[in-house]
Structure formats: structure tokens, C-alpha cells
Amino acid sequence: MRRDVHAAVALSDTQLARLAVTALIDEAQLTPKPALVDRRGSGAHRDLDLAAMLRSAHALEPTFATLARAARGRTPSAALRSELAQIGRTGEHAMLLATGGSNAHRGAIWIVGLLVAGAVIHSAQSDFEADTLNAHAARICSLAAQIACFPDRLAVATESNGERVRQRYSVGGARREAQDGFPHVTDVGLPALVAARQRGIGEDAARLDTLLAIMASLDDTCLLHRAGLPGLQAGRIGAARVLAFGGSSTSEGRTALAALEHTLLSLNASPGGAADLLAATLFIDSLMRQDIDRSTTAWNI
């Protein structure tokens, strides 16, 4: 299917920021997620709950708007990369103030923030009537990746949990995901979301299955940080098992999902990286679906 998607991509800074925040809120409220904060409780997190996640998401709206504004009239460059990173660090401060010092969305600021910038640049470059919807999504992710590949000249070296995990386990983490063009959004998340919707299941179940598809493939540094390789393997194998039983909308899938959560909670492990990429998937999906009813499939190309 080809359609004019100019209205879905050429949005104002405020509109893009609201879509980004909505994606974070939708991810946080999605229930039941395995060992993650949701409407039921805090999952494997002792320093976060749903109220804190929502405060964090709302506090980041000005950050996303500023990221969009900074990308207007620009192309990917080292200067833009450093400018966006500085804005992101200001956003992290706002997040920490909103949550009382807890990391609710550090990864999402990086991932979704880059995609906001990519969407802005894309809107100024594209022939909206000539491209298909999935081509627009791929191009937004590609532009975000080009930004991510430049060094942050203003960064101060820190020994973060994510950096320690990347070095110990030789995994790419959120940085590599961005530099590679967000493959868990374009090649895993969006196709899984489309396939689930085409099966006719409810939107929450479709989004849960999308999270599980990402979990089954991702080297999640959050799982590795909390529980090492056993945690990562439990998350990937358990998510694949749920999907093999037909996903979260089937009785067998729900049983397998409960077992996955039990295992992750026993390991004090939470798939936060997959959750960030689900939010990124929902953000890109929302860009492509601005004037399409949410109950229909927007990616029927």
C-alpha cells in the first residue's frame, strides 16, 4: 500500500514530543509484562513503580521537544550528535528529579531521542508520496543511526552499569543498537507488531508479543547486569517459549508468560533494554499511523 504520510511524519516539535512521551507511557502501562513495572506492581524493581515511570515520562516531554527543535534544518553530524547528547543529559537530570533519583528512562532518552531527531531530518528530505510506510520507518532509523555513529565530543568518561556489561560480555547494548540502525525496531519489533495485529488479537496482546519477540532476540544489557548470562538466557528462552505457544493471547502462552515472570523475578532480573526498544517501536508505529484508526493495521504494504 502506498499513501501520503506527510501528516504522519512532518510534525511539530511539540507533537513529536507528545508522541515520544505517549510511547513511554504506553510501554509502562502495558500489562502483564514479565518482571517489569506495569499496572500490577514494580516487577523486579525496588526503586520504581508505575507512578514514578509516568512522572518520568511526562518530565521528559520538554527534552524530546528540545531534541526535535535542535534537529530542525540539520543533517547528521558530530556537532549535532554532541548537541543532542547534551540535551539528553539535561533530560536525565529532569528524569532523576521526577523519580527521586531512580533510572526510569535513561536508555529510552537515548533511543527514542535519536528517533525523534531522525524523524525531524527525514521530514525535510523525503518524497512522502513516493515511499511506502516501511521505507519511511527504515529511513528514520537510518538517519538516527548516522547521528549515533558520530562521537560525543562533550561526553565525560563514566563507568556505567551498561558499559561494564558491554565490556564483560562483549555485547553492543543500546549504543550498538542505535549505530546499527535499530534492527530490533525495524526487523523485529515492527514486523512482530504487524503480524500480531493481522492475527486479530487485541492491541495489548499484540504489544506484549512484540516485547517478547524483542526479548527473544536481544542481548539485553539490563538482564545481563542484574543476573548475568543465566538471566539473559532465561529471558530469551522464556520469551521464545511464550511465542511458540501462540503468544500472550492463548491460554498456553499466558501460562508460559507467568512461568517466565516467575523465573526472572527469582533472578531479580528485568528486561529493561527490551522495554526501551518496545517504546521505540511504538513511537515509530505512531508516526506512521497518525491518521489511521488504532484498531487497523497500518503496515499492510
C-alpha positions in Angstrom: 0.0 0.0 0.0 1.2 3.5 -0.8 -0.2 6.5 0.8 0.7 10.1 1.6 2.3 10.0 5.0 3.4 13.7 5.2 0.9 14.3 8.0 2.3 11.4 9.9 6.0 12.4 9.7 6.1 16.2 9.3 5.0 17.0 12.8 5.9 20.0 15.1 8.4 19.7 17.9 5.5 19.6 20.4 3.7 16.9 18.5 6.8 14.7 18.2 7.5 15.1 21.9 3.9 14.1 22.8 4.2 11.0 20.6 7.5 10.1 22.3 6.0 10.5 25.8 2.9 8.6 24.8 5.2 5.7 23.7 6.9 5.7 27.1 3.6 5.8 28.9 2.1 3.0 26.7 5.1 0.8 27.4 4.9 1.5 31.1 1.2 0.8 31.4 1.3 -2.4 29.2 0.3 -5.3 31.4 1.3 -8.0 32.2 5.0 -7.6 31.3 7.5 -10.1 32.7 9.3 -8.7 35.7 8.8 -5.1 34.5 6.9 -2.2 36.1 3.3 -2.3 35.0 -0.2 -1.8 36.4 0.2 -4.8 38.7 3.3 -3.5 40.5 7.1 -3.0 40.3 8.2 -6.3 38.9 11.9 -6.9 39.7 12.4 -3.2 40.5 12.6 -1.9 44.1 13.2 1.7 43.3 10.4 2.2 40.6 6.7 1.9 40.3 4.2 2.9 37.7 3.6 6.3 39.2 7.3 7.1 39.0 7.5 5.8 35.5 4.7 8.1 34.5 6.2 11.1 36.2 9.5 10.4 34.4 7.7 10.2 31.0 5.9 13.4 31.5 9.1 15.2 32.8 10.8 14.2 29.5 8.4 16.0 27.2 10.4 19.2 27.1 13.5 17.2 26.4 12.0 15.5 23.4 10.7 18.8 22.1 14.2 20.4 22.5 15.8 17.4 20.7 13.3 17.9 17.8 14.0 21.6 17.7 17.8 21.1 17.7 17.5 18.8 14.6 15.4 21.2 12.5 17.3 22.2 9.4 20.3 19.9 10.3 21.9 16.8 8.9 23.7 14.1 10.9 27.0 15.4 12.1 29.4 15.3 15.0 28.1 18.8 16.1 24.5 17.6 16.1 25.4 14.4 17.9 27.1 16.4 20.7 24.3 18.9 20.9 21.7 16.1 21.2 23.7 14.3 23.8 23.9 17.5 26.0 20.1 17.9 25.7 19.8 14.2 26.7 21.9 14.7 29.8 19.7 17.6 30.8 16.7 15.2 30.3 18.4 12.6 32.5 18.5 15.3 35.3 14.8 16.0 34.8 14.1 12.3 35.0 16.1 11.8 38.2 14.3 14.8 39.8 10.9 13.3 38.8 11.7 9.8 40.2 13.7 10.8 43.3 16.9 9.5 41.8 15.8 6.3 40.1 16.7 5.5 36.5 13.3 5.1 34.8 14.2 6.0 31.2 17.9 6.7 30.6 18.0 4.2 27.8 14.8 5.5 26.3 16.1 9.0 26.3 18.9 7.9 24.1 16.9 5.5 21.8 13.7 7.5 21.4 15.5 10.8 21.4 17.6 9.8 18.4 14.5 8.6 16.6 12.8 12.0 17.3 15.8 13.7 15.7 15.8 11.2 12.8 12.1 11.9 12.2 12.7 15.6 12.0 15.5 15.3 9.5 13.5 12.7 7.5 10.5 15.1 7.2 12.7 17.6 5.4 14.2 15.2 3.0 11.6 12.8 1.8 9.2 12.4 -1.1 6.3 11.4 1.1 4.1 10.2 -1.8 6.7 8.0 -3.4 7.8 5.9 -0.5 6.0 3.1 1.4 5.4 3.3 5.1 8.1 0.8 6.0 10.5 2.7 3.8 9.8 5.8 5.9 10.4 3.9 9.1 13.7 2.4 7.9 14.8 5.9 6.8 14.1 7.5 10.1 16.0 4.7 11.9 18.9 5.1 9.4 19.2 8.8 10.0 19.1 8.3 13.7 21.9 5.7 13.3 24.0 8.2 11.3 23.8 10.6 14.2 24.7 7.9 16.7 27.8 6.9 14.8 29.4 10.2 15.5 31.4 10.6 18.7 30.0 12.7 21.5 32.8 15.3 21.9 31.4 16.6 25.2 31.0 13.3 26.9 32.8 12.6 30.2 34.0 9.1 30.6 32.0 7.2 33.1 32.0 3.6 34.3 28.2 2.9 34.0 26.5 -0.4 34.5 25.8 -0.6 30.8 29.5 0.0 29.9 30.7 -2.7 32.3 28.2 -5.2 30.9 29.2 -4.4 27.3 32.9 -5.0 28.1 32.4 -8.1 30.2 30.0 -9.9 27.9 31.2 -8.4 24.5 27.7 -7.1 23.6 26.7 -3.9 21.9 24.0 -2.6 24.1 21.9 0.4 23.3 24.8 2.2 21.7 25.3 -0.5 19.1 21.6 -1.0 18.6 21.4 2.7 17.6 24.5 2.7 15.4 23.3 -0.4 13.6 20.0 1.3 12.6 17.7 -0.1 15.4 17.4 -3.6 13.9 15.2 -4.7 16.9 12.7 -2.0 15.8 12.8 -2.4 12.0 13.5 -6.1 11.7 11.9 -7.5 14.9 9.5 -5.1 16.7 7.5 -3.6 13.8 7.1 -6.9 11.9 6.0 -8.6 15.1 3.5 -5.9 15.9 2.1 -6.1 12.3 1.9 -9.9 12.4 0.1 -9.9 15.8 -2.4 -7.3 14.6 -3.0 -9.3 11.5 -3.9 -12.3 13.6 -6.7 -10.2 15.0 -5.7 -10.3 18.7 -6.2 -7.3 21.0 -3.8 -4.4 20.9 -2.3 -5.1 24.4 -1.6 -8.7 23.4 -0.1 -7.6 20.1 2.2 -5.3 22.0 3.1 -7.9 24.6 4.0 -10.3 21.8 6.1 -7.6 20.3 8.0 -7.2 23.6 8.5 -11.0 23.7 9.8 -11.1 20.1 12.4 -8.4 21.0 13.3 -10.2 24.2 13.8 -13.5 22.3 16.4 -11.9 20.1 18.1 -9.1 22.1 21.3 -9.3 24.2 19.6 -7.3 26.9 22.2 -5.5 29.0 19.7 -5.0 31.8 19.2 -8.7 32.2 23.0 -9.2 32.0 23.6 -6.5 34.6 21.1 -8.0 37.0 21.6 -11.7 36.5 24.4 -12.4 34.1 24.2 -14.9 31.3 21.6 -17.1 33.2 19.3 -14.1 33.3 19.8 -13.3 29.6 19.2 -17.0 28.6 16.2 -17.2 30.9 14.7 -14.2 29.3 15.4 -15.2 25.7 14.3 -18.8 26.0 11.3 -18.0 28.1 10.1 -15.3 25.6 10.5 -17.7 22.7 8.6 -20.3 24.6 5.6 -18.0 25.0 5.6 -17.2 21.3 5.9 -20.8 20.4 2.7 -21.4 22.3 0.9 -18.8 20.2 1.8 -15.7 22.2 0.2 -13.9 25.2 -3.3 -14.2 23.9 -3.5 -18.0 24.2 -4.0 -19.9 27.4 -0.8 -21.9 26.9 1.1 -18.7 26.1 -0.3 -17.0 29.3 0.9 -19.9 31.4 4.3 -19.7 29.8 4.4 -16.0 30.3 3.6 -16.4 34.0 6.4 -19.0 34.2 8.8 -16.6 32.5 8.0 -13.9 35.0 8.4 -16.3 37.9 11.9 -17.2 36.7 13.0 -13.6 36.1 11.7 -12.5 39.5 13.6 -15.3 41.2 16.8 -14.0 39.4 15.9 -10.4 40.2 16.2 -9.8 36.5 14.2 -7.3 34.4 14.3 -6.9 30.6 14.6 -3.1 30.6 16.5 -3.0 27.3 13.7 -4.8 25.5 11.2 -2.4 27.1 13.0 0.6 25.8 13.0 -0.9 22.3 9.3 -1.7 22.6 8.8 2.0 23.4 10.9 2.9 20.3 8.8 0.5 18.2 5.6 2.1 19.5 7.0 5.6 18.7 7.8 4.7 15.1 4.5 2.9 14.7 2.7 6.0 15.9 4.5 8.2 13.4 3.2 6.0 10.6 -0.3 5.8 12.0 -1.3 9.4 12.7 -4.5 9.3 10.7 -5.2 5.6 10.9 -7.6 4.1 13.4 -5.6 2.2 16.0 -7.6 -0.9 15.5 -6.5 -1.4 11.9 -3.1 -2.5 10.5 -1.1 0.5 9.2 1.7 -1.6 7.9 -0.2 -3.6 5.2 2.2 -2.6 2.5 
